[in-house]
């Protein structure tokens, strides 16, 4: 199921007054943005957890200087592996919501309450922060990125059947049920699409909320957008093949 709801900061803050919210940040060679990102999310979280995915720069040193919990992968395993580590840790913390966001400063921490609120209130199991629910004149996405994202959105929708405006956003909130039921197998950048695929398969409710995102002066971005897009496309092809037996079983059961 998918649901799109407007941004409402005041109502979101009220809903989270007694909730245990964990913010998780996967990070790989993000020394330019990780410090300010951790500091920015602290006021919106009961716990901040950073998974350092085998960084070779100063990322682990900078995170150690904050109050965040640091979990370190000894080698670079990929974003999907970092997300699985965050899921496992958040489940152990018995939180009401886990919010993931990128380490490079692209996402505005002030949007955390509006993503977490539908989860805490039981309206959704996964809330995706969409860059494209707001007015188009507020969209700062570079044209070349937007074209690629439209292709990935279309392909993800075709594979999963989920009608969403931003399938590749890394800014998301998850319920305890989502943490236990989502089946994530990829170690790579296809993890956002796999979350949607697994959520639709498991009957989890997906919602979207509008977020702000910036792209200028982000020195910490470490993954080439073209390589990112191709990697996700290859993974979506694998998802489509994997879904075929499921689809055939569903049709035979009618």
N, C-alpha and C positions, 0 to 999 in steps of 0.2 A: 504494500500500500504506500502511496505517496501523498504528501500534504504540503501545500505552500502557505505560509502564514507571514504576515507583515512583521516588521521590526518594532518592538515595543519595550524599550529599556526599563521603564519604571515598573511595569507589571512583572518583567523578568526578575528584577532585583527583589521584589516582594516574594516571588515564588521560591527564591533560593535562600531566604533568610535562615532556615534551619536545615539546609541541605549540606551534605558532604560532597564537595566538588573537587575532583582531582584534575589538574591540567598536565598533560603529557606532551613532551617535545622531543621528537626524533631529531638527532643532529649529527651531521657528518661534515667536518671541516667548515664550521660556521663561526669562526672566531670574530668575524666582523659584526655579526648580529646577535649572537647568542646571549651576551651579557645583558643588553637592553631588553631583549625579548623576555628573559627570565624575570627581570625586575618589573617589567610591564604587566606580567600576568599575576604577580604575587598577590595583589590586592583583590583578585577575583577568585582565588583558589584556597582551599584548605591545605592541599598538598600540591607541590610542583615537582614533577619527576622528569628528568632528562635522560634519555638513552643516547649515550655517546657511541656512535656506530663505528668505532675504530678510527677516530679522527687522528690525523698526523700533524695537525696544526695546534694552536693554543686553546682550542675548544675545551678540552677537559680541565685545563688549568683555570680558565675563566669561570667555568661552571662551579668548580670547587670553591670559588670565592663567594658564591651566593648561598642562600639557605635551601636550595633545591636538593632533592635526593638525586644522586647520580648513579646510573647503572651503565657499566662500560662493557661493550663488546671488544674482545681482544683484537679482532680484525673486522674490516668493513664487510658486513653481511648483506646490506641493502635495506631500503626503507621498510619493505614488508616485514623483514625480520625484526627491525626496531619496533614496529607497531605491535607485533605479537608479544614482544617483551613488555611493552607498556600495558597491553591488555592483561597479561598475567599478573603484573604488579598491582594494577588497579583493582583487579578482582580480589586480591589478597587484602587490600585496604578496606574492602566492604563499602565502597563509595556509592553515592546516589547517582553520580554522573561522572564520566570521564570525558574531558574535552581535549582533542588533539589540535595542535596548530604547528605551523612551520617555524623553524628556528631563525629564518633570515630577516624577520621584521616585516614581512609582507602583510601579515594579518594584524588587525587592531584588537588588542586585548579587551577593549571596552565592549566588544561584541560577544564576549564569553557568556555573560548572563542570558542574552537572547537566544543563544544556542542551547544552553543547559536547561533553561526553564521548561520547554516542552518535554524533555526527558524526565525531569524531576516531577512534573505534574502528571506523568503517565500518558501524555498525548502521543509520544513517539519513542521508538527504540533507537533510532539514529537520526540526527539532525545535521544536515549538510549546510554549511555556510555558503550561500550562493552570491557570486559577484554580479549576477545578472538579473536579480529580482527587482533591484532599484531602477530609477530612471536611467536611460542610456547615457545621458550627459554626465553622469557621475562615474561611469566606467572608465578606468584608467588603463585597461588591458591594451598593450600594444597590438596593432592590427595583425601582425604575423602570428602572435600568440593566440589571438581570438579566433582566427581562421582554423588553426590547428585544434583548438578546444572545441569548436563547433563540430569538426569531423569526429573527434573522440566522443563528444556527447551523443551524436547521432549513432555511432557504432555501439556505444554502451547501451543506449536505449533499445536498439535492435536486438542485442544479445540478451539483455535482462528483462525487457518489457517495462522498466521503470521510467515514468515520464518526469524527467528532471531537467532543470535549466543549467546545472553546473555539476557534472559528474566527476570532475577531476579536482575539485577543491579539497585541500588538505585540512581545512578548518572544519571539524566535525565534533559532535557530541554523541555519547553512547550510554544506553541504559545498562544496568547489571545483566539483564537478559541478553542484550546484544553482546556483551563481553563473553558470555558463556556459549551463545548459540552461533555466532558468526564463525564460519570455517575459513580461515585464511591460510593459504598454502604458499603463495608466492613470496619470495624474498625481495622482489624488485619493485619498480615504480607502478606496476599494475595493481597495487594493493587497493587503491581507491575504487577501481572498477570491480575488483573481487568482493569488496565489502557490499556493494550494491547487488551483485549477483547472488551472494550468499543470503543477504537480507530478504530478497524477493523469494528465494527458494525456501527459506525458513519461515516465511509469513510475518516477518518483522515490519513494523510501520516506519516508513521513511518520511521525514519532513524536511522542508527547506526554509531557511531564514536569510534575509538580506544581510550582507556584510560589506564592509569597506576593505579594499585591498590596494596596496601601492606597489609600484614597480620601479620608480625612479630612485637612484642612489642606493640600490640594494647590492652591496659588494659581496654579500655572503652567499648568493645563489651559486650552487655548485654543479647543477645538472643541466646540460645543454638541452634547450626545449625541443629541438628537432630529434635528438636521440631519445628524449623522454617520450615524444609522440610515437616514434617507431616502436619503442619498447612496449608501450601500452597496446598498440595495434597488434603486435605479435601475441601478446598475452590474451587480448580479446578473441583472437582467432582460436586460441587454445580453449578459452571459456566456451565459445560457440560449439566446438567439437565435444567438449565435456557435457554440455547441456543437451545434446541430441538424444542420448538414451533416456534422460529425464523427461524430455518432451514426448518421446515415443511411448513411454510408460503411461504418461498422463492421458494421452489420446486413446490408448487401448483400454484404460480404465473407465472411459465415458460410456 
